[in-house]
């Protein structure tokens, strides 16, 4: 059951949660043995994009909560 009252806040929370899960999955992929250099670079690139997404959305959520 969600305690988030505002629909916009809920969307931001849900998006942030989904991106956190995505980032954790990417971190776990780095634990796989025998990754090629290309695979590792691809995962790290996706992690960077995910971190950027997390940074932007956490900033938006912070502003929304503060207003």
Secondary structure, DSSP 8 states (H G I E B T S, - for coil): -----SHHHHHHHHHHHHHHHHHHHHHHHTTSTT--HHHHHHHHHHHHHHHHHHHHHHHHHHHHHH-
